[in-house]
Amino acid sequence: MGLLRKNNGIAMISVIGMFLVIIIVSVSVASVFSQNLQQANLQANQIRAHYLAVAGIDLAVSALLFDPADPDQEPLIESLKWDKDAYPDIADDLVTRPEFFDIVEIEDDEVAVTITPINSGSKREIVVHALGTLHGSGVTKSLTLIFDAENPLVLRWE
């Protein structure tokens, strides 16, 4: 009998110990879950910003390459090509070429697009840069496409 009386409060201590272990495990799981959810949301926003920048580049390339509605006008890319007759030196020609910039709203977000002609050796290239910005999260993604002005199928991403 004396032995049983000495263990009188052990059951309560065991229950409290078990509750503490359960609380610690629950808080740990909730913390890991919360961090994983934040990381998943960030990755989803980064993917949205990436495709927003891709959409901006697609819009810019379409505007450059396709015939305008007015049959008297040339495609926009023609204004960026090297005019070998007027400027035998490609560097002289470059200073006469415009740079285009526009901000396009897509849903609640925006993409800033810049179209710039550059010289690469003795050929003209067109740089299309897009910066997609998600207004809700502030996440941005920058993409650059460079292609040959004479042959737009020759391109590279940077």
VEXVEX-305588 format. One record per residue: residue number from 0; residue in three letters; x, y, z of N, C-alpha, C, CB in turn. Coordinates in pm, whole numbers, plus 50000, padded with zeros to 5 digits. Glycine has a CB too. Layout:
N
[rec NUM; ala; [X; Y; Z]; [X; Y; Z]; [X; Y; Z]; [X; Y; Z]]
...
END
This chain:
158
[rec 0; met; [50081; 49880; 50000]; [50000; 50000; 50000]; [50085; 50125; 50000]; [49908; 50000; 50118]]
[rec 1; gly; [50194; 50125; 50073]; [50280; 50242; 50081]; [50338; 50280; 49945]; [50392; 50219; 50180]]
[rec 2; leu; [50362; 50180; 49862]; [50417; 50204; 49729]; [50317; 50275; 49639]; [50461; 50074; 49665]]
[rec 3; leu; [50192; 50243; 49649]; [50089; 50304; 49567]; [50067; 50449; 49606]; [49959; 50227; 49577]]
[rec 4; arg; [50077; 50480; 49730]; [50054; 50617; 49776]; [50165; 50711; 49725]; [50047; 50622; 49929]]
[rec 5; lys; [50284; 50663; 49709]; [50393; 50747; 49663]; [50377; 50784; 49515]; [50527; 50677; 49685]]
[rec 6; asn; [50307; 50708; 49434]; [50286; 50733; 49291]; [50152; 50801; 49267]; [50294; 50602; 49212]]
[rec 7; asn; [50101; 50869; 49364]; [49969; 50929; 49356]; [49955; 51028; 49242]; [49936; 50996; 49486]]
[rec 8; gly; [50051; 51117; 49215]; [50038; 51222; 49113]; [50104; 51188; 48981]; [50094; 51348; 49165]]
[rec 9; ile; [50155; 51069; 48967]; [50227; 51033; 48844]; [50136; 51033; 48721]; [50291; 50896; 48859]]
[rec 10; ala; [50010; 50998; 48737]; [49917; 50996; 48623]; [49897; 51137; 48568]; [49781; 50935; 48664]]
[rec 11; met; [49882; 51236; 48656]; [49862; 51373; 48610]; [49988; 51426; 48541]; [49823; 51463; 48728]]
[rec 12; ile; [50103; 51395; 48595]; [50228; 51439; 48533]; [50244; 51374; 48396]; [50348; 51404; 48623]]
[rec 13; ser; [50206; 51248; 48383]; [50214; 51179; 48254]; [50120; 51243; 48153]; [50181; 51031; 48271]]
[rec 14; val; [49999; 51277; 48193]; [49901; 51341; 48103]; [49952; 51478; 48059]; [49762; 51354; 48172]]
[rec 15; ile; [50002; 51556; 48152]; [50056; 51689; 48118]; [50174; 51675; 48022]; [50099; 51765; 48246]]
[rec 16; gly; [50261; 51578; 48048]; [50376; 51553; 47959]; [50330; 51517; 47818]; [50463; 51440; 48016]]
[rec 17; met; [50228; 51431; 47809]; [50175; 51392; 47678]; [50115; 51512; 47605]; [50068; 51281; 47693]]
[rec 18; phe; [50041; 51597; 47678]; [49984; 51718; 47617]; [50094; 51810; 47565]; [49894; 51794; 47719]]
[rec 19; leu; [50201; 51825; 47641]; [50312; 51909; 47597]; [50375; 51854; 47469]; [50418; 51920; 47706]]
[rec 20; val; [50395; 51722; 47464]; [50451; 51661; 47344]; [50357; 51683; 47225]; [50475; 51509; 47367]]
[rec 21; ile; [50227; 51664; 47246]; [50130; 51683; 47138]; [50129; 51829; 47092]; [49988; 51642; 47184]]
[rec 22; ile; [50136; 51923; 47185]; [50136; 52065; 47149]; [50262; 52100; 47070]; [50126; 52153; 47275]]
[rec 23; ile; [50377; 52052; 47114]; [50503; 52080; 47044]; [50500; 52024; 46902]; [50624; 52022; 47122]]
[rec 24; val; [50454; 51901; 46887]; [50444; 51840; 46754]; [50345; 51916; 46666]; [50403; 51692; 46765]]
[rec 25; ser; [50231; 51956; 46723]; [50129; 52030; 46646]; [50182; 52165; 46599]; [50002; 52051; 46732]]
[rec 26; val; [50250; 52237; 46687]; [50306; 52368; 46649]; [50413; 52350; 46541]; [50366; 52440; 46773]]
[rec 27; ser; [50494; 52248; 46551]; [50598; 52221; 46450]; [50535; 52191; 46315]; [50687; 52103; 46494]]
[rec 28; val; [50435; 52106; 46314]; [50367; 52072; 46188]; [50300; 52195; 46128]; [50262; 51960; 46211]]
[rec 29; ala; [50235; 52276; 46210]; [50170; 52398; 46161]; [50272; 52495; 46103]; [50089; 52466; 46273]]
[rec 30; ser; [50387; 52508; 46167]; [50492; 52597; 46119]; [50546; 52550; 45984]; [50606; 52605; 46221]]
[rec 31; val; [50575; 52422; 45972]; [50624; 52367; 45844]; [50518; 52384; 45735]; [50662; 52217; 45860]]
[rec 32; phe; [50394; 52358; 45767]; [50285; 52373; 45671]; [50275; 52518; 45623]; [50151; 52327; 45732]]
[rec 33; ser; [50283; 52612; 45717]; [50274; 52754; 45683]; [50388; 52796; 45592]; [50274; 52839; 45810]]
[rec 34; gln; [50510; 52754; 45622]; [50626; 52787; 45539]; [50613; 52727; 45399]; [50755; 52739; 45605]]
[rec 35; asn; [50567; 52603; 45391]; [50548; 52539; 45261]; [50441; 52610; 45180]; [50511; 52393; 45279]]
[rec 36; leu; [50335; 52655; 45244]; [50229; 52727; 45175]; [50281; 52861; 45121]; [50109; 52751; 45269]]
[rec 37; gln; [50360; 52932; 45200]; [50418; 53058; 45154]; [50511; 53036; 45035]; [50494; 53127; 45269]]
[rec 38; gln; [50592; 52931; 45042]; [50684; 52900; 44932]; [50606; 52862; 44806]; [50779; 52786; 44972]]
[rec 39; ala; [50501; 52786; 44821]; [50419; 52748; 44705]; [50353; 52870; 44642]; [50311; 52645; 44747]]
[rec 40; asn; [50304; 52963; 44724]; [50244; 53086; 44671]; [50348; 53171; 44599]; [50180; 53167; 44785]]
[rec 41; leu; [50468; 53181; 44655]; [50575; 53256; 44591]; [50611; 53195; 44455]; [50698; 53262; 44681]]
[rec 42; gln; [50624; 53064; 44450]; [50656; 52997; 44324]; [50545; 53016; 44222]; [50681; 52849; 44348]]
[rec 43; ala; [50420; 53010; 44265]; [50308; 53032; 44173]; [50312; 53174; 44118]; [50173; 53005; 44244]]
[rec 44; asn; [50341; 53272; 44203]; [50351; 53411; 44156]; [50470; 53431; 44062]; [50363; 53506; 44276]]
[rec 45; gln; [50581; 53363; 44088]; [50696; 53373; 43999]; [50663; 53314; 43862]; [50817; 53301; 44060]]
[rec 46; ile; [50589; 53207; 43859]; [50549; 53146; 43732]; [50453; 53240; 43658]; [50481; 53008; 43754]]
[rec 47; arg; [50358; 53300; 43730]; [50267; 53397; 43666]; [50343; 53515; 43609]; [50162; 53446; 43768]]
[rec 48; ala; [50441; 53566; 43683]; [50521; 53680; 43635]; [50603; 53640; 43512]; [50614; 53732; 43747]]
[rec 49; his; [50655; 53516; 43512]; [50730; 53467; 43396]; [50642; 53466; 43271]; [50786; 53326; 43424]]
[rec 50; tyr; [50524; 53409; 43282]; [50436; 53401; 43166]; [50380; 53538; 43127]; [50321; 53304; 43193]]
[rec 51; leu; [50372; 53629; 43222]; [50334; 53766; 43190]; [50442; 53830; 43103]; [50311; 53849; 43319]]
[rec 52; ala; [50569; 53809; 43139]; [50680; 53861; 43058]; [50682; 53795; 42920]; [50814; 53839; 43130]]
[rec 53; val; [50656; 53664; 42914]; [50649; 53594; 42785]; [50538; 53654; 42698]; [50626; 53441; 42805]]
[rec 54; ala; [50423; 53683; 42759]; [50312; 53744; 42685]; [50352; 53880; 42629]; [50189; 53757; 42774]]
[rec 55; gly; [50427; 53958; 42709]; [50474; 54088; 42661]; [50567; 54074; 42542]; [50544; 54162; 42772]]
[rec 56; ile; [50657; 53977; 42547]; [50747; 53955; 42434]; [50668; 53908; 42312]; [50856; 53851; 42471]]
[rec 57; asp; [50572; 53819; 42332]; [50488; 53774; 42220]; [50415; 53890; 42154]; [50387; 53669; 42268]]
[rec 58; leu; [50360; 53979; 42235]; [50290; 54096; 42180]; [50385; 54184; 42100]; [50224; 54177; 42293]]
[rec 59; ala; [50504; 54207; 42154]; [50602; 54292; 42087]; [50648; 54231; 41955]; [50722; 54317; 42178]]
[rec 60; val; [50678; 54102; 41956]; [50724; 54036; 41833]; [50613; 54037; 41729]; [50770; 53892; 41863]]
[rec 61; ser; [50490; 54015; 41772]; [50377; 54020; 41678]; [50364; 54160; 41617]; [50245; 53981; 41749]]
[rec 62; ala; [50378; 54261; 41701]; [50369; 54399; 41650]; [50482; 54429; 41552]; [50372; 54500; 41766]]
[rec 63; leu; [50599; 54372; 41576]; [50712; 54396; 41487]; [50699; 54326; 41352]; [50840; 54352; 41554]]
[rec 64; leu; [50654; 54202; 41355]; [50664; 54118; 41235]; [50543; 54119; 41143]; [50691; 53981; 41276]]
[rec 65; phe; [50426; 54141; 41197]; [50307; 54126; 41114]; [50271; 54254; 41042]; [50191; 54080; 41198]]
[rec 66; asp; [50211; 54236; 40926]; [50171; 54350; 40844]; [50068; 54434; 40918]; [50113; 54302; 40709]]
[rec 67; pro; [50083; 54566; 40912]; [49984; 54653; 40975]; [49853; 54652; 40898]; [50037; 54797; 40985]]
[rec 68; ala; [49748; 54702; 40959]; [49617; 54706; 40895]; [49618; 54797; 40773]; [49510; 54752; 40994]]
[rec 69; asp; [49700; 54902; 40777]; [49711; 54995; 40665]; [49805; 54936; 40561]; [49761; 55135; 40714]]
[rec 70; pro; [49756; 54907; 40440]; [49841; 54844; 40338]; [49953; 54936; 40289]; [49756; 54801; 40221]]
[rec 71; asp; [49946; 55066; 40317]; [50052; 55158; 40274]; [50170; 55158; 40370]; [49996; 55298; 40262]]
[rec 72; gln; [50156; 55095; 40486]; [50265; 55091; 40584]; [50336; 54957; 40578]; [50211; 55117; 40725]]
[rec 73; glu; [50462; 54961; 40617]; [50542; 54838; 40625]; [50532; 54781; 40767]; [50691; 54864; 40587]]
[rec 74; pro; [50570; 54656; 40784]; [50580; 54604; 40922]; [50679; 54689; 41002]; [50624; 54455; 40922]]
[rec 75; leu; [50658; 54699; 41130]; [50738; 54784; 41218]; [50886; 54747; 41216]; [50686; 54775; 41359]]
[rec 76; ile; [50916; 54622; 41193]; [51056; 54578; 41194]; [51138; 54647; 41085]; [51064; 54426; 41177]]
[rec 77; glu; [51073; 54687; 40978]; [51144; 54753; 40868]; [51208; 54884; 40914]; [51048; 54780; 40751]]
[rec 78; ser; [51147; 54951; 41013]; [51203; 55078; 41062]; [51326; 55056; 41148]; [51098; 55154; 41141]]
[rec 79; leu; [51356; 54931; 41182]; [51471; 54901; 41267]; [51587; 54836; 41190]; [51429; 54810; 41379]]
[rec 80; lys; [51564; 54797; 41066]; [51668; 54732; 40988]; [51773; 54831; 40940]; [51606; 54660; 40869]]
[rec 81; trp; [51888; 54780; 40907]; [52000; 54860; 40856]; [51969; 54904; 40714]; [52133; 54780; 40862]]
[rec 82; asp; [51969; 55035; 40692]; [51951; 55091; 40558]; [52090; 55107; 40497]; [51874; 55230; 40563]]
[rec 83; lys; [52134; 55005; 40423]; [52271; 55001; 40369]; [52295; 55109; 40265]; [52300; 54864; 40309]]
[rec 84; asp; [52191; 55150; 40194]; [52208; 55253; 40091]; [52232; 55390; 40154]; [52085; 55258; 40000]]
[rec 85; ala; [52155; 55426; 40254]; [52168; 55558; 40316]; [52286; 55564; 40414]; [52040; 55594; 40389]]
[rec 86; tyr; [52315; 55452; 40480]; [52422; 55448; 40581]; [52510; 55326; 40555]; [52362; 55445; 40726]]
[rec 87; pro; [52616; 55342; 40477]; [52703; 55226; 40451]; [52767; 55170; 40578]; [52813; 55266; 40353]]
[rec 88; asp; [52787; 55254; 40679]; [52841; 55207; 40806]; [52724; 55176; 40901]; [52939; 55313; 40869]]
[rec 89; ile; [52719; 55054; 40949]; [52605; 55012; 41033]; [52597; 55093; 41162]; [52617; 54863; 41066]]
[rec 90; ala; [52711; 55140; 41213]; [52710; 55219; 41337]; [52642; 55353; 41315]; [52854; 55241; 41389]]
[rec 91; asp; [52661; 55414; 41198]; [52594; 55541; 41167]; [52444; 55523; 41157]; [52649; 55600; 41037]]
[rec 92; asp; [52404; 55409; 41103]; [52261; 55381; 41086]; [52190; 55364; 41220]; [52241; 55256; 41001]]
[rec 93; leu; [52260; 55306; 41317]; [52196; 55274; 41446]; [52144; 55399; 41518]; [52294; 55201; 41536]]
[rec 94; val; [52215; 55510; 41509]; [52173; 55630; 41581]; [52044; 55689; 41526]; [52282; 55735; 41576]]
[rec 95; thr; [52005; 55649; 41405]; [51881; 55700; 41345]; [51761; 55613; 41377]; [51897; 55712; 41195]]
[rec 96; arg; [51782; 55500; 41440]; [51674; 55404; 41464]; [51608; 55430; 41598]; [51728; 55261; 41458]]
[rec 97; pro; [51476; 55418; 41603]; [51405; 55446; 41729]; [51411; 55328; 41826]; [51258; 55481; 41701]]
[rec 98; glu; [51384; 55360; 41952]; [51363; 55258; 42055]; [51216; 55269; 42095]; [51461; 55276; 42180]]
[rec 99; phe; [51150; 55158; 42106]; [51008; 55158; 42140]; [50991; 55110; 42283]; [50927; 55068; 42042]]
[rec 100; phe; [50896; 55172; 42354]; [50866; 55133; 42492]; [50716; 55143; 42513]; [50944; 55221; 42595]]
[rec 101; asp; [50661; 55044; 42581]; [50518; 55048; 42613]; [50494; 54966; 42739]; [50432; 54995; 42494]]
[rec 102; ile; [50391; 55006; 42811]; [50345; 54929; 42928]; [50206; 54877; 42894]; [50343; 55017; 43060]]
[rec 103; val; [50192; 54746; 42904]; [50066; 54680; 42869]; [50003; 54625; 42996]; [50089; 54567; 42764]]
[rec 104; glu; [49877; 54659; 43018]; [49801; 54605; 43131]; [49737; 54473; 43087]; [49692; 54707; 43181]]
[rec 105; ile; [49760; 54370; 43163]; [49699; 54240; 43138]; [49632; 54198; 43268]; [49805; 54132; 43089]]
[rec 106; glu; [49500; 54197; 43265]; [49420; 54177; 43385]; [49460; 54283; 43486]; [49438; 54033; 43443]]
[rec 107; asp; [49499; 54246; 43608]; [49537; 54345; 43709]; [49688; 54367; 43714]; [49487; 54301; 43845]]
[rec 108; asp; [49762; 54304; 43625]; [49907; 54311; 43626]; [49955; 54391; 43505]; [49969; 54170; 43627]]
[rec 109; glu; [50086; 54411; 43498]; [50139; 54486; 43384]; [50271; 54428; 43338]; [50156; 54634; 43420]]
[rec 110; val; [50301; 54456; 43212]; [50429; 54416; 43155]; [50484; 54537; 43080]; [50414; 54290; 43061]]
[rec 111; ala; [50608; 54572; 43112]; [50678; 54681; 43045]; [50764; 54620; 42935]; [50764; 54766; 43146]]
[rec 112; val; [50747; 54666; 42811]; [50816; 54609; 42696]; [50902; 54716; 42630]; [50716; 54549; 42594]]
[rec 113; thr; [51027; 54681; 42603]; [51120; 54770; 42532]; [51173; 54696; 42410]; [51237; 54816; 42625]]
[rec 114; ile; [51171; 54765; 42296]; [51224; 54710; 42171]; [51339; 54801; 42128]; [51113; 54700; 42058]]
[rec 115; thr; [51458; 54743; 42117]; [51578; 54821; 42086]; [51659; 54753; 41976]; [51664; 54838; 42213]]
[rec 116; pro; [51698; 54831; 41873]; [51791; 54774; 41775]; [51935; 54783; 41827]; [51778; 54848; 41638]]
[rec 117; ile; [52015; 54681; 41800]; [52157; 54682; 41837]; [52237; 54629; 41718]; [52184; 54597; 41967]]
[rec 118; asn; [52364; 54657; 41719]; [52454; 54603; 41617]; [52534; 54490; 41679]; [52549; 54713; 41560]]
[rec 119; ser; [52545; 54384; 41604]; [52627; 54270; 41645]; [52721; 54241; 41528]; [52540; 54144; 41683]]
[rec 120; gly; [52837; 54299; 41536]; [52929; 54287; 41423]; [52873; 54366; 41305]; [52951; 54139; 41384]]
[rec 121; ser; [52854; 54299; 41195]; [52803; 54366; 41075]; [52656; 54332; 41050]; [52887; 54326; 40953]]
[rec 122; lys; [52585; 54294; 41152]; [52442; 54265; 41134]; [52360; 54336; 41241]; [52415; 54113; 41139]]
[rec 123; arg; [52236; 54358; 41210]; [52143; 54426; 41302]; [52062; 54322; 41375]; [52049; 54524; 41225]]
[rec 124; glu; [52053; 54338; 41506]; [51969; 54252; 41588]; [51867; 54339; 41660]; [52053; 54170; 41689]]
[rec 125; ile; [51756; 54276; 41695]; [51649; 54343; 41768]; [51641; 54280; 41906]; [51513; 54333; 41692]]
[rec 126; val; [51646; 54365; 42009]; [51635; 54319; 42148]; [51494; 54353; 42197]; [51746; 54384; 42240]]
[rec 127; val; [51423; 54251; 42240]; [51290; 54271; 42298]; [51301; 54231; 42445]; [51178; 54187; 42223]]
[rec 128; his; [51282; 54329; 42531]; [51293; 54306; 42676]; [51156; 54328; 42739]; [51401; 54400; 42741]]
[rec 129; ala; [51116; 54236; 42826]; [50988; 54248; 42895]; [51008; 54228; 43045]; [50885; 54146; 42840]]
[rec 130; leu; [50939; 54312; 43121]; [50941; 54301; 43267]; [50798; 54286; 43314]; [51010; 54425; 43333]]
[rec 131; gly; [50762; 54163; 43355]; [50628; 54136; 43404]; [50620; 54164; 43554]; [50588; 53990; 43375]]
[rec 132; thr; [50518; 54238; 43596]; [50500; 54273; 43737]; [50361; 54236; 43783]; [50526; 54423; 43759]]
[rec 133; leu; [50353; 54158; 43889]; [50225; 54124; 43951]; [50196; 54229; 44058]; [50226; 53979; 44011]]
[rec 134; his; [50087; 54301; 44042]; [50057; 54408; 44136]; [50019; 54357; 44274]; [49947; 54494; 44082]]
[rec 135; gly; [49953; 54243; 44282]; [49909; 54192; 44411]; [50024; 54153; 44502]; [49820; 54074; 44390]]
[rec 136; ser; [50132; 54099; 44444]; [50242; 54049; 44526]; [50372; 54126; 44505]; [50265; 53904; 44497]]
[rec 137; gly; [50381; 54204; 44398]; [50504; 54276; 44369]; [50611; 54191; 44305]; [50557; 54337; 44493]]
[rec 138; val; [50582; 54065; 44273]; [50679; 53976; 44210]; [50701; 54022; 44067]; [50630; 53828; 44214]]
[rec 139; thr; [50829; 54025; 44023]; [50862; 54064; 43887]; [50946; 53955; 43821]; [50937; 54199; 43885]]
[rec 140; lys; [50940; 53953; 43689]; [51023; 53861; 43611]; [51066; 53933; 43485]; [50945; 53728; 43577]]
[rec 141; ser; [51193; 53925; 43454]; [51250; 53991; 43339]; [51294; 53888; 43236]; [51369; 54081; 43380]]
[rec 142; leu; [51258; 53909; 43109]; [51300; 53821; 43000]; [51349; 53906; 42884]; [51183; 53728; 42955]]
[rec 143; thr; [51445; 53854; 42810]; [51498; 53923; 42693]; [51509; 53825; 42577]; [51636; 53987; 42724]]
[rec 144; leu; [51458; 53868; 42463]; [51467; 53791; 42339]; [51546; 53876; 42240]; [51326; 53754; 42283]]
[rec 145; ile; [51646; 53816; 42177]; [51726; 53885; 42076]; [51715; 53805; 41947]; [51876; 53902; 42121]]
[rec 146; phe; [51681; 53876; 41837]; [51674; 53806; 41710]; [51732; 53890; 41598]; [51530; 53769; 41677]]
[rec 147; asp; [51770; 53823; 41491]; [51829; 53886; 41373]; [51720; 53964; 41300]; [51895; 53780; 41279]]
[rec 148; ala; [51749; 54090; 41268]; [51649; 54174; 41202]; [51615; 54122; 41062]; [51698; 54318; 41193]]
[rec 149; glu; [51712; 54063; 40994]; [51688; 54011; 40859]; [51623; 53873; 40861]; [51818; 54005; 40782]]
[rec 150; asn; [51647; 53797; 40966]; [51591; 53663; 40977]; [51544; 53640; 41120]; [51697; 53554; 40935]]
[rec 151; pro; [51418; 53676; 41150]; [51369; 53666; 41288]; [51365; 53524; 41345]; [51233; 53723; 41294]]
[rec 152; leu; [51383; 53424; 41261]; [51385; 53288; 41312]; [51516; 53256; 41384]; [51362; 53189; 41200]]
[rec 153; val; [51619; 53338; 41360]; [51746; 53321; 41430]; [51736; 53405; 41557]; [51870; 53364; 41341]]
[rec 154; leu; [51715; 53337; 41670]; [51692; 53409; 41794]; [51758; 53339; 41911]; [51543; 53423; 41820]]
[rec 155; arg; [51767; 53415; 42019]; [51820; 53358; 42144]; [51753; 53430; 42261]; [51977; 53371; 42153]]
[rec 156; trp; [51739; 53356; 42370]; [51682; 53410; 42495]; [51796; 53441; 42590]; [51581; 53310; 42560]]
[rec 157; glu; [51783; 53551; 42660]; [51882; 53583; 42763]; [51810; 53616; 42891]; [51972; 53701; 42720]]
END
